[in-house]
């Protein structure tokens, strides 16, 4: 029984994006068609996962487009989020994928850059069997209510607290 | 500043193993030397991540060896865990890796198959700069105390609760 799941990884801990990447790897291993769209991150950044995706031939699309997120210019942020969301919608509705990851989408909802109602409608009307993973802190309750699988990544202990900086290959 | 981190993904929710896989992907993307050792899982299983690892040229070693875990024969389980742990130790101490993942190791501790003290000693004496990720439910407090980064994956909502079965490419 194939059922497309809407999966949400939220919470203040590590592992929201990496758990999505792990499912991406697993799905790709099973020959599924996958794409990851990344809000917030800049196109110029050379994140480990982007380098990996290139080697694997996986589509990974940063939606930062060289703009600065959280520019304090709400209209600019909204326009950028809207532009990114149009690409997400196109990918979701294309029927070309088995798994679409919307990385850090929750921030666009939290800051009011995208209307939640529209996002939920697009999720609801997705092609049958399509899995969608959404990551980011502070997932809105309506999204949690709508989703099939929701996990909270809760911080128990973080090296920042002990003054240890982010480590290459682990956190980026 | 390179510091090898000991990372623990625990809790009753999804994402413990997949978050480790995501870090594996990221580290591999950054050209790091990685290996994943999987307790509990059988060598005969064709998990998505195993197929992916083959395609990527990543070492992923199931330690089930065809035995049945949780056989209710404690001595057999202990022997199997011990045999798997010897391979883990060899990998950790080899100096050949930047990241070693010990997937579902916590169960070997929970069921008393491996002595916690010995595991902690091996972690403590690992080569400088080596990152180790340990996954599984019910991580012992001493391991949490020792680790640098600990995340609890907490179940908020799971499709099993709604009668939806595990989905290929997502959960396996």
Interface residues (C-beta under 8 A of the other chain):
Chain A: X1 X2 X3 X5 X7 X8 X9 X10 X11 X13 X14 X15 X17 X18 X19 X20 X21 X22 X23 X24 X25 X26 X27 X28 X29 X30 X31 X32 X47 X48 X49 X50 X51 X52 X53 X55 X56 X98 X99 X131 X144 X147 X148 X149 X150 X151 X152 X153 X154 X155 X156 X157 X158 X159 X162 X164 X165 X167 X168 X169 X170 X172
Chain B: X1 X2 X3 X5 X7 X8 X9 X10 X11 X13 X14 X15 X17 X18 X19 X20 X21 X22 X23 X24 X25 X26 X27 X28 X29 X30 X31 X32 X47 X48 X49 X50 X51 X52 X53 X55 X56 X98 X99 X131 X144 X147 X148 X149 X150 X151 X152 X153 X154 X155 X156 X157 X158 X159 X162 X164 X165 X167 X168 X169 X170 X172
